[in-house]
Amino acid sequence: MSEGLVLESRPTEGVALVTLNRPQAMNALSKALRRSLAETFFGLAADDSVRAVVLTGAGKAFTAGLDLKELGSDPSALGSANATEPADNPVKAIEGCGKPVIGAINGAAITGGFEVALACDILLASSSARFADTHARVGIMPGWGLSQKLSRLIGISRAKELSLSGNFLDAETACVWGLVNRVYAPEALVPAALKLASEIASAPAEAVRAYKRIIDEGFHLPFGAGMAHEHAASSALNAQVTPAAVESARGGVMARGRTQTVEDSEGDGAA
């Protein structure tokens, strides 16, 4: 594991664990942390041994968003809210990775931190996690996608409630609203995220990346256009698949299905 503002480790085969590491500042996204995060995700994108990523925060927060002390003392830093380069915009850094990223939201995800959470493909939350969009209260409009992504995930009325009030949303309500997939006891969160990442990493890497790309690209299109996009993309990809490859994978898929049924009946340890 490297030391610094962003920690990276490889706890299981094919999986990288990335931890925002400014716990004394609620993992606020300083210029230096954003730069380090981009470097980390650039490295993960280029590393074929990594097939899935878990992103979490050290201490009690996921991330409190942009460092307001830094913004208040450096007028040039205000442009960070609309930055498009990955070194300044952590959402671009995460999205540019191309590999599935699971957000393990261990605590507060506030404003820019909320936007970072929404850059992840899948969100799991600790029971102590909380989400808040305080852009309107600070007087800075979101520039990393929050105003458009949130309404598409939880509905426009709920998104307006959160963003216009600046109120906090607890983890259980976030799960009911469809913002996060599951809620875990704090000590179970990262192990659960790593388990899911390992399951994703056990699938063929190229197939996972291609499927993620089809989902992401189609999500931004009207339904009819998305269906046409799926047809075009899958037709090109499926033409490369041989019957022998399908037969080779069939036994493993069936065996895993039987195992999954047993594991699912035992529960997943959620809070």
N, C-alpha and C positions, 0 to 999 in steps of 0.2 A: 504494500500500500504506500502510495506517495504521500508526502506531507504538504500542507498548504491550505489555501482557501477552498480548494475542491479536492476531496479524497477519492481515490479510485482503487477498487480491489476486485479480485476475481474469486468470489466465494464458491462457485460451482462451475463445472465445465460449460463453456459457451455463454456465461452470464457475467456481466460487469455490474458492480454496485458503485454508484456515484453519489457522494455525499457533500452537500453544501456545508462549508465548515467555518462559519462565523457565528457560533452560538451566542457569543457575548453581545452581538448586534442583531439577533434574530435572523441571522443569515441574510442580512440586507444585501442587495445586489450592487455593491460598489463597482467602480470601473475595473478594478483589479480582479474581483471575483468573476465578473462577466467575461473578462478576457480569458481567465483560467478555465471557465466552464466551456467556452468555445474551443479552446485548445484540447480539452478533454474529449469533447464530442467529435472533433475532427479526427483525433486519434482512434476513437472507437469505430468511426465510419470506415477507416482504412484497415482495421484489424479484422481479418476474416475469421479469427477464432472466436470473436464475439458475435453472438446471434440474438441476444436480447439484453436490455439494460434496465436496471432499477435505479430511479432517482429519488433521493430522500434528503432530509436535512438533519444536521447535528443539533442536539439539545431539544428545546421545547417548541421550536418553530420549523416549519418547512422553509418559508422565506417571507419576510415582511415586505418584499418588493424593493424598488429602487431606494438607495440610501438617501433619505431626506436631508440628513446633515450635509452630505456631499452636494446635493442639489442646492441647498440653501447657501453654501459658501462658494459655489463655482457656477456662475451664470451659464457657461458653455455646456455644463452638464445637463441642463434642461432639455437639450436636444436628444438625450438618451431615450426619452419616451417615444420618439419617432424614428429612432435609428433603424436602419435596414441591414447593416452589416452584422454578421453573427458575433463579431468580437464585442459589439455594444448591445446587441439584441439577443438575449438568451433563447427566446422563442425560435428565432431563425437557426440558432446553433443546434437546438434539440431537433427541430423539424428536418434539418439538413443531414442528420445522421442516417436516415433511411432505414434504421432497424427499429423494431418495436421497443418502445420506452414505456415502462410501467412507473407511474408516479405513486410512491408510497408516502402519502401526506400525513406526516407524523404530528403536525401541530398547525399553527396559524399559517394560512396562505393568503396574504393580503395584497390587494391591488396588483402591482407588477408580479408579485408572487402568485396571485390567482391566475395571471396570464401564463406564467411558467407552468403551473399545474395543467392548464388547458392545452399546452403544447404536447403533453404526454398522450400516448395512445389509449392507455387504460389507467383509471384512478382507483386505488385502494386507499382507505383512510383509517387512521387510528380513531378511537372513540373520543380522543381529545383534540382532534383536528377541527379547525374552524376556517371558514372562508369569508372574505369581505372585499368589496370593491369600494375603495374610498376616493376614487379619482375625483368625483364631483366635490367632495369635501376639501380635498387638497387644492382643487382648482386647475388640475391638469387632466386633459382628456386622454383616454387610452389610445395607444398607438401600436400595440402588439397583438391586437385581435380580439380583446375581451368583449367589446361592444357588439361584435357580430357572432362570435362563437357561443357565448353564454345563452343567448336567446334561442339559438338552434338546438341547444342541448336540453334546456329546462323549460322552454316556452317564453314568449316575449313578456307576458305579464309578470312572471316570477323574476325574470332578468331585470325588468324595470324596478321592481320592488327592491332588489338587492342594490342595484347600481345607483338609483336615485336617492336611496336612504343612507347608504353606507353601512347598513346593519350587518351583523355577523350571522352566518348560517352554520348551524351545528352539523356534525358529521351524520347523525342519524337522519336528519331532514334532507341533507344533501343526497343521501342514498335513496330516500323515498322519491325525491325529485329527479333522480336519474343522473345526477352529477358524478357520483362515485358508484362503483360496482358493489363493493362490500365494505363493511366496517368491522374492525378487529380491535381487541384489547391492545393497548400500546406495545406490550412486549411481543405480541404475535404478529404485528404488522409487517415488519421487514422479512421475517421468515416466510410469511404467506406470499409476499411479493416475489421473493426469490424462488419459491416453489412454482409459482405461475410462470415466472421467467424461464425456469428450467424446462417446464412443459412446452413452452413456445420454442425454446432452443432445441428441443429434441425433434422437431419437425424439420424437413428439408429447408435449409436457409434460403435458397433462391425462391422456393415456392412461397415462403412466408413473406419475404420482401415484395414479391410481385403482387401477392394478395393484398398486403397493406397498401401498396401503391394504388391498386384498383379501387379499394375502398375510399382512400383519401381523395383521389382525383374525382371519383363519382359523387362524393359528398358535396362538392362545390357546384354541382350541376343540377338543373331541374330533373325530376324523376325520369322523364322520357329520354332525355339526353344521357342520363346516367346509365340507363338500361342499354342504350346504344353503345356507350363507351365500354361497358362490361362485355358486350358481345364482341366488339372489335378486339379488345385486349385479350379476352380468353380464347378467341378463335386463333389468334396468332400464337399464343403460348401453348394451347392444347395440341396444336398441329405438330409440336415438337416432342410430344409424349408418345412413347411406344407401348404396345400391349405388354411387352415383357416387363417394362418398368412398373406398370400398374399391378401386374401379377406379383412382382417382387415385393411390393409394398402392402399387398392385400392381407397377408398373414399377420404382419405386425399391427396393422390397423385393427383387425378383429380381436387380437389378443389384448391390445390396449383397451379396447372397448369393454371387455370383460373385467379387466382390472379396475378401470375407472368406475364401473358400476359398484364394485365393492367399496372403493375408497369414498365415493360420494355418499353411500349409505351410512358411513361412519362420521360424516360431518367434516367441516373444514376449520373448526376452532374459532369461528367468528364470534365477536362480542354480541 
